[in-house]
Amino acid sequence: MGTLEMDTDHTPSPSDSATDEIAVSVEHLTKEYSTRDGDAITAVDDVSFDIESGTIVGLLGPNGAGKTTTIKSTLGLLIPTDGSVHINGVDVHDDYRGAYENVSAVLEGNRNAYWRLTVRENLDYFASLQGIHPKTVRDQHDELLEQLRLTDKANEVVKDLSRGMKQKVSLAISLARDTPVVFMDEPTLGLDVEAARDLQRDLRTLVDEHDRTIVVSSHNMDVVQSLCDRVIIMNEGSIVVDRPVDALSDLFDTRTYRVVLEGRLPDSHRETVEGTYETSRWKTSDNRTEFTVAVETPRRLYDVVDILRDGGVAIESVSSNESDLEEVFLTITGDDGENMLEGSG
Ligand SMILES: Nc1ncnc2c1ncn2[C@@H]1O[C@H](COP(=O)(O)OP(=O)(O)OP(=O)(O)O)[C@@H](O)[C@H]1O
């Protein structure tokens, strides 16, 4: 695997802030939770980053990295232990209502829609909640439905729509609030490839034509690579990578494979594999060996196979996890605490 440079200096230079409008500013955010037995867990540990207006940023990391805690703190749904968050210059904790006017979120799939109402009734309902008479925003709603290709579903009950359509309704409800900043958790989860592409295209249009700022959390590598301008990767409560997506080709070129062997790999051969490649999740018994290996190109996998063959152990299976960032994270951050990202900075 190639090297991924660490870049944790997120403080923008004065010239940056003069030219680019900052939509989201997170400064020294720390969140501790107390566990049942009275211990403290630091879920987010002194995290800082700025997000410029008109960009799509991917917030990634393995399970438990602190993404949700960061997003919820940014939205004002959690009170941080330390640090501050500004949305379009408004302090989320000092002026929650003011900040809330600038941000909306599609947090858990499509749960923000009322399934028994039609698509249009949902939009009307949420407008009313904001104190807006639905009639006065009918044109905006029509435009949004058109944009998301939902016009012919406007009078259908949400419960009867396909999963992809429900996801779009959820997005429409969130976007109808017309906030400059939108947070989305796994926006393409459960969508088929075509629907996921459609949605990505729609999001890009919104950002480019309406100057929205979108923060996406996802485990899907392809989505992140094709959708985001910039990627922030968290691990164990800290930011380990913060780079433009184009600078992360190493990460996206990396593919992980789960290898299963019909016997115990000799120690010498295991050492060779471990010494040459990024590996993780080894499981060994007398009649079976399993491990995960990350390689830069599928061809490099043949080199791994050569070492295994030399070890005299038959290969039961090699399966690819092409779109699963989780596996790549586990491998690059190391099961044993060794952090490849840090090591290459
Ligand atoms: N309410 C809570 N009480 C105690 N610990 C919590 C609480 N919420 C989260 N944590 C812990 O904080 C850490 C970060 O969790 P968080 O949900 O922010 O991670 P995540 O990156 O969003 O993970 P995932 O991808 O699994 O959603 C984890 O160790 C988690 O167990």
The ligand as an SDF file (V2000), in Angstrom:
LIG
                    3D

 31 33  0  0  0  0  0  0  0  0999 V2000
  -24.1110    7.8020   24.7110 N   0  0  0  0  0  0  0  0  0  0  0  0
  -22.9260    7.2320   24.8330 C   0  0  0  0  0  0  0  0  0  0  0  0
  -22.4770    6.8000   26.0350 N   0  0  0  0  0  0  0  0  0  0  0  0
  -21.2660    6.2310   26.1700 C   0  0  0  0  0  0  0  0  0  0  0  0
  -20.3990    6.0230   25.1360 N   0  0  0  0  0  0  0  0  0  0  0  0
  -20.7980    6.4180   23.9060 C   0  0  0  0  0  0  0  0  0  0  0  0
  -22.0700    7.0310   23.6830 C   0  0  0  0  0  0  0  0  0  0  0  0
  -22.1780    7.3140   22.3540 N   0  0  0  0  0  0  0  0  0  0  0  0
  -21.0350    6.9060   21.7850 C   0  0  0  0  0  0  0  0  0  0  0  0
  -20.1960    6.3700   22.7050 N   0  0  0  0  0  0  0  0  0  0  0  0
  -18.8410    5.8410   22.4700 C   0  0  0  0  0  0  0  0  0  0  0  0
  -18.0840    6.8810   21.8570 O   0  0  0  0  0  0  0  0  0  0  0  0
  -17.2340    6.3550   20.8470 C   0  0  0  0  0  0  0  0  0  0  0  0
  -17.5150    7.0620   19.5170 C   0  0  0  0  0  0  0  0  0  0  0  0
  -18.8300    6.7160   19.0970 O   0  0  0  0  0  0  0  0  0  0  0  0
  -19.5010    7.3220   17.7750 P   0  0  0  0  0  0  0  0  0  0  0  0
  -20.8800    6.7920   17.7140 O   0  0  0  0  0  0  0  0  0  0  0  0
  -19.3320    8.7960   17.7550 O   0  0  0  0  0  0  0  0  0  0  0  0
  -18.6000    6.6740   16.6250 O   0  0  0  0  0  0  0  0  0  0  0  0
  -18.8750    6.5400   15.0570 P   0  0  0  0  0  0  0  0  0  0  0  0
  -17.5830    6.8830   14.3960 O   0  0  0  0  0  0  0  0  0  0  0  0
  -20.0550    7.3440   14.6570 O   0  0  0  0  0  0  0  0  0  0  0  0
  -19.1770    5.0010   14.8800 O   0  0  0  0  0  0  0  0  0  0  0  0
  -20.1910    4.2470   13.8500 P   0  0  0  0  0  0  0  0  0  0  0  0
  -19.5440    4.2840   12.4960 O   0  0  0  0  0  0  0  0  0  0  0  0
  -20.2330    2.8640   14.4280 O   0  0  0  0  0  0  0  0  0  0  0  0
  -21.5190    4.9420   13.9110 O   0  0  0  0  0  0  0  0  0  0  0  0
  -17.4670    4.8600   20.8210 C   0  0  0  0  0  0  0  0  0  0  0  0
  -16.4850    4.2650   21.6310 O   0  0  0  0  0  0  0  0  0  0  0  0
  -18.8310    4.7120   21.4550 C   0  0  0  0  0  0  0  0  0  0  0  0
  -18.9500    3.4620   22.0930 O   0  0  0  0  0  0  0  0  0  0  0  0
  1  2  1  0
  2  3  1  0
  2  7  2  0
  3  4  2  0
  4  5  1  0
  5  6  2  0
  6  7  1  0
  6 10  1  0
  7  8  1  0
  8  9  2  0
  9 10  1  0
 10 11  1  0
 11 12  1  0
 11 30  1  0
 12 13  1  0
 13 14  1  0
 13 28  1  0
 14 15  1  0
 15 16  1  0
 16 17  2  0
 16 18  1  0
 16 19  1  0
 19 20  1  0
 20 21  2  0
 20 22  1  0
 20 23  1  0
 23 24  1  0
 24 25  2  0
 24 26  1  0
 24 27  1  0
 28 29  1  0
 28 30  1  0
 30 31  1  0
M  END
$$$$
